[in-house]
Amino acid sequence: MSDLTQLGVRAIRDGVAGGEFSAREVAEACNAAVAEAGALNAFIVTTPERALEAADRADSARSAGETLGPLAGVPIGMKDLFATRGVQTTAASHILEGFVPQYESTVSQRLWDAGAGMLGKLNLDQFAMGSSNETSYFGNVSSPWRRAGSNAALAPGGSSGGSSAAIAARLCPAATGTDTGGSIRQPAAITGICGIKPTYGRCSRWGIVAFASSLDQAGAMARSVEDCAIMLEAMAGFDPKDSTSIDMPVPGWTKALDASLAGKRVGIPREYRMDGTDAAIVASWDQGIAWLKDAGAEIVDISLPHTNYALPAYYIIAPAEASSNLARYDGVRYGLRDLPAGANLQDMYAATRAAGFGEEVKRRVLIGTYVLSAGYYDAYYTQAMKVRTLVARDFIDAWARCDVILAPSTPNAAFALGEKLADPLAMYLNDVFSVPASLAGLPAMSVPAGLDEAGLPLGLQLIGQPFDEQGVLDAALAIEQRAGFTAKPERWW
């Protein structure tokens, strides 16, 4: 095999199982690719030895005639929001720099149990707060993509920007991500890969550094719909350690994949045709509608009337939960401790948080604390929660008319690093199409749909009914087959 880094999850797994190449060969190829891609800054920590250890276990099991796991021989990247025993876990924040957990997150443990190996911990926006991977204490991630005729560095999306960049650059075949308001779907869309956020509660949150607990959900990122399904099957499942985990069996999504949508109804929400959306995005959406119709689906017009209120509500609810979750970082038990001479306990709290949190994290903590304060709780937080209920009800009403919803993943293609950093509101608008599904806890996926005039990827989003990941994956597969997306970034790193 000339270049094992070009293979996806299934191809690697089946190739190892069939003896076409060894798992160690794959791990060595991916380790080398990671080592050569420092310019992308996709990894905070690399763990080449962990990838090799998992590979050797897979090769030994195959030689002994043992049954191989569903991810045996597959090296992956782990977003640095998942606790990994014995390996630094920072959430890309200075306040957790040097923190080495003595426990493993449920999701990562399930992936290791399935046979996957870890190439390293992937960069992200600090505490998953951002849409461009520019808020990381360890430096921004650079997208492997470039505009035609330009060398300007582009954002890989966020917060799972390290994951999206590593997969698009062929450093790893797949990676974990987390999605609070679009942090899997948005970076997947603008780097030309697939990413799925399952129904809230499908994947355990235990061992994942918390941002907004009622919204955070782990998911899978890879270069194909099938590879995402394989990853998600290994990640999902009930966990008694997580009170929000749903006690339901994990379906065999991969085996049941079917690109025929005969008898299915696809809803097109009229409110998503927003002013200011890039013309290429709108054209891509219209093409997606034609593809799903070709797959046998009936296209129906639907209304999600409270869409315009979803983004403002999200940016009240998520910061409110963040201000509570991040209160645990006080310099007392773990992580950074800044203790000025003669300081008392309150001084230590203030100094530690001032030094440890980045500007975006501070902004969201301040917003969240403000909207939860006694004088403003009802005016802001309570009202936002009412809007969240209305947004969820819009989707419930829509399911009477359709089985799955098609929408853009993002309002634009990739933007330049630094382009939106000075304007938080412009940055927040990147989540305008992804936030509603997050507020409602619905499964949603981004799949590549083509390139714009500048040669940059565009993504389409499929939103499904609660626990109907199969419907989302099937519709995404129908688009994937018709889009025939094979573009990849030209190597510059």
N, C-alpha and C positions, 0 to 999 in steps of 0.2 A: 504494500500500500504506500503510495508516494507521499501523501500528506494526511496523516491521521487526524490532524486538527480540523480538517474540513468536514469530518463526519459528525452526524448528530447522535442523539442518545440511543435511538433504536439501532442504528447502524453499528455503533460501537459495541453495544450489548450483544447483538447477534453475531458480530464478527469475532468477539472474544469467545462466546459460547461455541461457535463453529470452528474455532481454531485458525481463522484467517490471519490473525495476529494476536499477540499477547496483550494482556491488560497493562503489563509493565511498559510495553512499547508505546501504548497510548498515553500513559501517565508521563513518561519521559518527554514525549512530543509536546504535550500541553504544558508541562513544567518549563520547557525551553521557550515556548511561545510567551508564557507569562514573564519569564526573565528578560526577554528581549523587548517587552512592551512597556518599559518604565515611563515612557513619554505620555502614555495614556493615564497613568496614575489611577488605574482601576482597582488595584489592591492596596489595602492598608498593611496587611501582613500576608506573607506567602508561607505556605506549609508544604513544600515539595515532598518532604519525607512522609507526610500523612497520605498523600496521593499514591506514593510508591508502596506504602504498607498495605493499603487497601487493594492495590493492583496485584501485589504478590499473593494476598489471600485469595483473590479471585482466580489467579492462575493455578494456585495449589489445589483449590476446590475442583477446578475443571480437570486437572491431572488425576485427581483421586476419584473422578466420576461422580462427585457430589452435585446436588441440585444447586444451580446458581440463582442468586437473588435477581429481582427485576432490574436492578441497576448495577449488577456486577461488572466491574471493569470500567465504569463510567466516572471520570473525574469531574467534579463540579466546583463552582464558586459559591461561597456562603456569604450572604450579605452580613456586614458586621453589626447587625442588630440582634442576631441569634447568638445566645450564649453557647460557647464551645469549650468543653472541659480542657483545661490546660493550655488554651490559646487565647491571647488577648482579645477582649471584646470591648469596644469603645463607643459604639453608636456614633463614630466620627467626631467625638467631642473630647476636648482637652480634660474635662472634668472626670472622664473615665479612662484617660490614658494610663496604661499600665495595669488595668484591672484584668485579672486572669480568673475566670470562673472555675469553681470546683464542681460544677454540674453542667449538664448538657441540656439544651432546649429539646422539647419533645419532637419538634419537626426535624431538627438536624439529626437526632438519634435515630429516627425512623429512616432517614435517608442512608445513614451509615449501616443500619441493620439490613437495608435493601441491597447493600454492596457498593454504594457510591464512595468515592474518595474525595478528600478536600484539598483543593489547590491553594486555598487561602481565604482570607476575609476581605470582602469587597467593600470599596469605598461607597459613601452615601452622603446625602445631606444630613447635617448634624441633627441627631435625634429624629431623623426622617422628616425634617421640616424644610421643605424646599422643592422646587420643580426644575432645578438646573444642575444640581450637584456642585454648587458653588459655595455652600455654607459649611462644608467639611473643614474641620480644624487641620486635617492632613492635606489640604489643598484640593482644588477642583479636579474633577475628572474631565478629560477631553474626549469628545466623541471621535471615533475612528473615521467618521464621514467628513467630507469637505464639500462645499459648494463647487460646482463646475467652474474652473478658471480662478479659484480663490484658495488661498492657504489659511484664511481666517479660522481660528479655532472655534468649534461649535459645542454647544452644551449637549450632553447625552441624555438629558431629561433627569427627573428626580422624583422621589428621593433615591430610587434604585438605579442610579446612574452608573455606578460601578458594574452592576450586574448587566445592564443593557450594553455598555461599551465592551465588556469582556466577551460577551456572546457574539456581538456583531463583528468584533475583531478576530474571531475564531481563537480566542485564548482558552475558552472552555465551551462545551456543547450545551450546557444549561447552568442555571443558577437559581438560588432562592431570591425572592423579593418579598416586600411587604407593601400593602396597599391600604392607605388610610382615606385618601380622597382621590386617588388616581396614580399612586406612586409605583405601580407595576405597569399599568396600561399606557400612561403618557410616555415614559422612557422607552417602552417597547415600540410604540408607534413611531417615534422620531429617530430610532436607530434601525428600523427595518426588521424587527424580530417579533415573536409572539409572546404574549404574557397574559396569564389568567388569574383573576382574583375570584376565588370561590365564594359561595354563600358564607356570610358571617357565621362562624361556629364550626365550619367544616374542618379547619386546621386549628390545632391547639395554639394558644398564645403563650403557653407556659415557657418561660425561658427566653422570651423575646422582649427586648427593652421597650417599655410602653411609651407611646406618644398619646393617643386618644383611645382609651380602652374599648369604647363602644363602637369604634370604627376600624381599628387595626385588624388586618387579616393577612396571614401569610399566603403566598401563591407561588406559581412556577413561571419561569421565563426560559425560553429556548428558541430555536430557529424554525420549529414546525409545530403545528397543532398537535400532531401525534406525540411528539416529544414532551410537550407540556402536559398532555394527558398521562403519560407514563410517570412523569415526575409527581404530578398531583396525586395520583393513586398511592404513591409511596408516602407522601407527606400527610395526607388526610387521615381522619379517624378520631374517635372519641378519646378524650383524655380526662380522667377524674380529677387531675390536678388543676384543670381550667374550668371554672364555674360557668363559662359561656360556651363550652364545648358541647356540640350536639351529639347525643347518643344515637347515631344512625350508622348502618353499615356503609362501607365505601363501595360504590358501584364499580363494575369493570368498564370504565369509560373507554379505555383503549380498544378493547375487543368489539365494543358496540358502536364505534365510530362509523358514521354513515353520511355521506355527502348529499344523499337524495333528500330533498325537502318536500316531496310530494305530500300534500295534505296539511302542510304547515303554513301558518300565517305569520308574516313578518310585519311588525308595526314600524311606521316611519313617523316619529314625533315631530309635528309641525313647529313646535316651540324651539327645536334645536337648529332651525334655520335662522341663525342670529346675525345681526348686522356686525360687520367687521371680520367675519370668518373669511379666511383666505379662499379665493376663487378656486384654487386647485383642490382644496379640501372639499368644497361643495361638488365639484366635478367628480371627484373620487367617490363621494357618497352616492351620487346618481349612478355611477358605474356599478357600485356595490349592489344597488337596488336591482339593476338589470341582471347581474350575476345570480342573485338569489332567486329572481323570477325564472331564470334559465334552469336553476336547480329544482324547479317545481313548486316553489313557494308562491302563495298568494300574498300580494303586497297590499297592505291596508293602511290608511291614514289614521293616526291616533293623536290624542291630545294629552300632554302632561302639563297642565296649566300652571303649576307652581314652580316650573323649572327655573324661572328668573330669580326666585327667592332662595334656591338651594345653595348657591355659592355664598351669599352673605350669611346664611344660617350656619353653614359649615364652618366659616371663619369666626364664628362665635363659639360653637360647640367644641370644636377641636382644640382651640387654645384654652378653653375652660378646663377641659380634661387634662391637657398638658400641664397647666399650672398646678394641678393637684398631683399628677404623676411625678413631676420633676422636683417636687418638694423634698423627696428622699435624698437628693444630692446636696448634702450639707457639710461635707468635709469631716464628718464624725466617724462613719463606719468603713467607707471604702472610697477609692478614687482620690482626686486632688484634695489637698488641704492647704489653704493659704492662711497662715497664722501670723499676722503682723506683730511686731514687738509690743508687748503690753496689751494685746487685744483681749477682749472678753468673748463669750460665746457668740453673741450677736454680731460682733465685729468679724469673727471668723466665718460665720455664715455668709455675711455680705461680701467679704473679700474673696472667699472661695467661689461663690457664684459669679461674681463680677469677672474673675479671671478664667473660670472654667466654661461658662456658657458663651456662645457666639452671639452676634447681634440679632440674627433672626430668631434664635431661641429666646433671647431676652424679650424681644418684641412680642412674641406669642405668649410668653408667661405673663407679661404685663397686661396684655389684652385680656387674657383668661382670668387673671386675678381681678381686674376691673369689672368684668361682666358678672363675676360671682360675688362681688361685694354687696353688702347689705342694701345699699341705696339703689343698686342697679340690677340686681338679680332678676326681678320680675320684668323689668323693662327690656332686658336683652336676652339673658339665658332662657328664661321661661318662654319668651316669644319665639326664640329660635327653635326650641324643642317642639313647639306647636307647629311651626313651619315644617320641621322634620316629619311630623306625623302626616301633614298634608301631602308632602312629597311622596311618602310611602303609600299613601292612599291613592295618589294618582296612578302609581304602577299597578296597584291592585285592580283599579277600574280598567286599566289598559289590558290586563290579562284576559278580560272577558272578550276582547276583540282580536288578540294576537297571542302567539306562543313565544316569540322572541322579538327583540327590538334591535334595529340597525341604526347606528348613529356614527358620527365622526368620533375618533379617539381624542383628537386635539384640535384647537382652532387654527393651528399653523404648523408648518414643518419646523425642523430644528432652527434655533436662533443662535446668534453668536454669544460666546461667553462674555459677560459684562453688559450685554445689550439691555437686559431688564433688571439687573441687580439693584440699580438705584431707585427703582419704582416698584415697591412691593405689590401694589395693586395690579400692575401689568403682569407681574409674575404669577399672582394668584389666579388671574384669568386663564392661565394654561389648564386649570382644572375644571373649567366651566362645563365640559361635556362628561367628565368622569365622576364628579361629586354626587350627582343625584343617585346613582346606583349604590354608592357607598353609604349615603344616608339611609337608604332603604335596605341595606344589607344583602343586596342581590349579587348573583354571580355575573361577572362581566369579563370580556376578553378583547384584547386588541390583536389584530392580524394584519400583516403588511398587504397593501393594496396597490402599490405602484410607486413611481417617483414623480416629483414635480419638475418644473422646467429647469431648476437648478441642480437636478440630479439627486435630490434628497428624498428619503422615504416618507410615505404617508400611510397612516393606519386607519382601519375601520374598526368600530367597536360593536360587539354583540352583547346585549343584556338579556338575561334570562329570568325565569321565575325562580322563587326560592328552591334550592336544592336540585335545579334542573341544569347542572353543569353539562349534562349530555347534550341538551338542546343547544347550548351555547357552543360547545365544541363542534357539533355537527354543522351548524351554520357557518362557523369559522372555517371548517374544512372545505365547505362548498365554495367559499370565497378564495381560500388558498389555492384550490385546484384550478379555478378559473383565472385568478390573477397571475399564476405562474411566476411568482416573484422569486427571482434568482440573483438579483443584484447584490453586490457586496462592496464594501468600501475599498478603494485602492490604498494599498499599504503606504503609509508615510512615516510611521513611527519606528 
